[in-house]
């Protein structure tokens, strides 16, 4: 099952799995999908290894931007995945989140 994590200003969706066991290693699958005229661009990243797979239409520049975003939020995604995948404010998490929105961008901030 995949759980919503973040929607970017351009409607790119970032979702994540629960903790997975792949080849004896714990990881979290992160899927990134952006709507385009012909359908969707998509890519998968496996944390904590930052292993990118199944790129369907994203440029190297796009992937570099996603890498930076995931590096700054991976600890949150992994924590949520350990707790069963839920989103902020659900489950047994001590993490609380709030959103600040304006017309230029969406910013999610996490506070303990």
C-alpha positions, 0 to 999 in steps of 0.5 A: 500500500502507498501513503500520500506524503506531499503534493508539489506546486506543479501537482507532482505527487509523492507517496511512500510505502510501509517498511519493505524487506527487499533482499534482506534489507529494510527500505521504503519505496517512494513513488513520484508521479507528475501529470502531463498532457499524455498521461504521467511521468513517474519514478521510484526511489528506494530509501535509505539507499536512494536507489532510483528505478523505473524512470518514465519521463523525468530528466536528470535535472528533475531527478536531482531536484527530487534527490535534494527534496528526499534527502531533506525529508527521508527521515520523516518518510522512514519514520512514517513508514515504520509506524505503518505508513500513516500520514502526519497527525495519524497513528501513534506518531509524536510528529505533528505537522502543519501547512503554510500555503501561498500562491507561489509554493506549498511548504510543509513544516514538521515540528516535534 
